[in-house]
Amino acid sequence: MMTINVGVLPAIIVVMRLRRRTQTRSRVKERNTAFFILALGIVIAPTPLGQGIFNAIKQLVSGVSQADT
């Protein structure tokens, strides 16, 4: 029996949609891409990978805000 991670399918869809050549896209296509990216973020967020990304961004923002003051 083969299993697949729930985050793999949205990730593949996002990569395929963003790899296309830059052309004028309809609002529906742009909305669908944004939806897939949001769904991918929701699926990845509670995982260790998502928490690592969150911590890295938090440290980056913290460093930038400290450098600004």
N, C-alpha and C positions, 0 to 999 in steps of 0.2 A: 504494500500500500504506500502510495506517495502522498506526502503532506507538503503544504506550501504555507509560508508565513503570510499573514494577512496584509502586511505592509509591502510585500513584494509587488503585487499587482498594481496598486496605485503608483508605486515608484516607477515601474516600467512605463505606465501610461504617461506620467509626467515627463520622463526622459524622452520618450518618443515624440510627445507634443512639442517639447522645447527644442528638439533637434532639427525640426523643420526649418527650411529657409525662411528668412524674414520676408513676409508678404503681408499684404493687408488681410486682416482676419475679421470675420464677422464678430459682432458682440456675443453671439451665442457661443462661438468657439473660445473666445476669451473667458467668458463666464464658466464654461466647462473646465478649462484649464485651471482657473482659480479654484473651482470646486474640488478637483482632484488634488491640488496642492493642499487645500485645507483638510481634506479627508486623510491624506498622507500624514499631515502634522498631527491630527487627532490620534491616528493609529500608532505613530512613533512616540508620542509624548510620554506615555507611562512606562516605556521600556528603558532599560539601562542606557541604550544609545541616545534616546531622547533626553534623558536626564543629564547625560554627559554634554550634549549640545547646549542644553539650557544652562548648565554651570559654566561652560566656556563663554557663552554670550554674556552671562551675568558678570564674570570676571572682566571681560572686555569693556563692558559698560562702566563697571566700577573703576577701572583704570583710566578710562577716558574722562569720567567725571572728576576724579581726583587730580588729573593733570590739568583740568580746566580751572580749578580753583587755586 
